[in-house]
Every structure is written in structure tokens, then in C-alpha cells.
Amino acid sequence: MDLKHMRFFRAEGYINFTVFCDVPCRVRYLESIPVPMSASPVEVYAIEPGTNTQWIAVQQRDEDKLQIQFFVREGTLFGELPLRFIPQQLRREIEERVGQLEISNPRANAA
């Protein structure tokens, strides 16, 4: 899926996300969704890559669970790409910013 169609959510105490990229990008607040029986709404965000951004990694944390999604530029699109399909040189660059991906991404070797 292309990054422009992705939405990222934050609910107090439930899910947090961190954005890593090679060139700064913009995380834009879209809206708050009220949640019945909760004092805090769910906040919705979109990520807008910079003109020269080549890759973006979004790390989402839900309590003890950790998931990383990778988006790589192909022309004007930022498609999600499983870790195993990211070229080795680009993967090394991402690891320098994000850390050891095999350890932090349980879906890295999933089929």
C-alpha cells in the first residue's frame, strides 16, 4: 500500500509510533476521533515524505508489541516493502538509523 493512503493512530496509553527517514518528512495531524467511554480521543496522523526522501520506517508500539513498516520511494510513490525485499545497501542505511531490524521487527522473516 502506498504511504499516502496510510493513516497512523495514537490513543493515550495504547499505541505510539515513531518515524525514521533519510531526509526529514512531515507528520501531519488529521483529526481526533471521539471514543465512547474514554476521556481521550484517538488522534489520526498522515506522513508526508520530503521531496528528497528515499525511505521511511514507521515503528509502532502497542504495549509490549513492536511492529515496523518500511516504505521505499519508487518514482512518486512510497510503497510498503517487506524487509526481506529491501536492497542490502539501503537496509544497512536504515539499520544505522533504526537499529538492528531482525531484533526489533518480528515480521522481518515472515513469509
C-alpha positions in Angstrom: 0.0 0.0 0.0 1.2 3.5 -0.8 2.2 5.7 2.1 -0.3 8.5 1.1 -3.2 6.1 1.8 -1.9 5.1 5.2 -3.1 6.5 8.5 -1.4 6.2 11.8 -3.2 6.3 15.1 -2.3 7.4 18.6 -4.5 6.7 21.6 -3.3 7.7 25.1 -1.5 4.7 26.6 -2.3 2.3 23.8 -0.3 2.9 20.6 2.6 5.2 19.9 4.6 5.5 16.7 8.0 6.8 15.7 9.0 7.8 12.2 12.5 7.3 10.9 13.6 8.5 7.5 16.7 9.5 5.5 15.5 13.1 4.9 13.1 14.9 7.2 9.4 14.4 6.4 6.2 15.8 7.8 3.9 14.0 10.2 0.5 15.8 9.8 -2.3 15.7 12.3 -5.6 14.9 10.5 -8.3 14.5 13.1 -9.5 13.3 16.5 -12.0 10.5 16.8 -14.0 10.5 20.0 -14.1 7.2 21.7 -17.2 6.3 23.8 -16.5 5.7 27.5 -13.0 7.2 27.1 -11.7 10.6 28.2 -9.1 10.6 25.4 -9.9 10.6 21.6 -7.9 8.7 19.1 -5.7 11.0 17.1 -5.1 10.3 13.4 -1.9 11.2 11.5 -0.6 11.0 8.0 3.1 11.0 6.9 4.2 13.3 4.0 7.6 12.5 2.6 10.0 15.3 1.8 10.9 15.9 -1.8 14.2 14.0 -1.5 13.1 11.3 1.0 14.0 7.8 -0.3 12.8 5.7 2.6 10.6 5.9 5.7 10.3 3.4 8.5 7.4 3.6 10.9 7.8 1.8 14.2 4.5 1.2 16.1 4.4 0.2 19.7 1.3 -1.3 21.3 2.1 -2.1 24.9 4.8 -4.9 24.5 4.3 -5.4 20.8 6.5 -3.8 18.3 5.9 -3.6 14.5 7.9 -1.8 11.8 6.6 -0.9 8.4 9.0 0.1 5.6 8.2 2.5 2.7 10.6 3.0 -0.2 10.3 5.5 -2.9 9.6 4.3 -6.4 9.1 7.4 -8.6 6.5 9.5 -6.9 5.0 6.5 -4.8 6.1 5.3 -1.4 5.1 1.6 -1.4 5.3 -0.6 1.6 8.1 -3.1 1.2 8.8 -6.1 3.4 12.2 -6.0 5.0 13.4 -9.1 3.0 12.9 -7.2 -0.3 14.8 -4.1 0.7 18.2 -4.0 -1.1 21.1 -4.7 1.2 22.8 -1.3 0.8 19.5 0.5 1.7 18.8 -1.9 4.5 22.2 -1.0 6.0 21.4 2.7 5.8 18.0 2.1 7.5 19.7 -0.1 10.3 22.1 2.8 11.1 19.1 5.0 11.9 16.6 2.4 13.3 18.9 -0.2 14.9 19.1 -4.0 14.3 15.9 -4.8 12.4 15.9 -8.5 12.9 15.6 -8.0 16.7 13.1 -5.2 16.6 10.9 -6.5 13.8 9.2 -9.8 14.5 7.6 -9.8 11.0 11.0 -9.5 9.3 11.3 -13.1 8.3 7.6 -13.9 7.9 6.6 -15.4 4.6 
